[in-house]
Amino acid sequence: MGSVRRLAVTAWLVGPLGLVMPIGSLLYVRSAYTWVTVVSENMAPTYTVGERLIVERMDGDEVGRGDVVVFEVPERNVKGAVLQRVIGLGGDRVVCCEGADTGERITVSGKPLAESYVMDGIADGMNRPYDVKVPSGRLFLLGDHRVNSMDSRFYESEEHRGTVANGAVLGRVGDGFGGAAVWFGGALLGLVLALVGLGLGIAALVVRKRAAPQLPPWPVRV
């Protein structure tokens, strides 16, 4: 009976664990990630209208230069969330521009940015020079389509020079499933464990039935 007990104990351990893993994984993914649909051309050519993007929920304290973020600034009378790229963090000095045409470069704290992602290689294209010291706890954001993006450049008259508060950020756009794929993998593994637990439980019942002592037949009165 020792083998039966081991099978039963293993089944009770593996089966529930297998059920908990997919439920926990799916709940985490649902709370930590969301989807957005691109609705404007301000981030072309990186993202196109109608494209669906995976967004990892976080605020501006966790993002870095070059990240593409989703944020909301209701006071700008912009409906819904906006998709733009982080150019400067709190303490950075963002200046436009060095050079001209496709050779122009934005500088951040004195260092020119190499921006391979901008549309047609144009870093600004608006002939609107700016020199912004990003306040602590805020972000300077630009779209990748610099001649077709209402971004930090156009709100310099605001108190914070067009920058956006870290708290306005809803999340960061990922390059793919990334971390979410790991959790989906955990859910799949959990389903496998649940099936294994079920199989072990059935095996324990079969072995127990076979190992049970056979009772003699009831006497039959003639």
Secondary structure, 3 states (H helix, E strand, C coil): CHHHHHHHHHHHHHHHHHHHHHHHHHHHHHHHEEEEECCCCCCCCCCCCCCEEEEEECCHHHCCCCCEEEECCHHHCCCCCEEEEEEECCCCEEEEEECCHHHCEEEECCEECCCCCCHHHCCCCCCCCEEEECCCCEEEEECCCCCCCCCHHHHCCCCCCCCEEHHHEEEEECCCCHHHHHHHHHHHHHHHHHHHHHHHHHHHHHHHHHHCCCCCCCCCCC
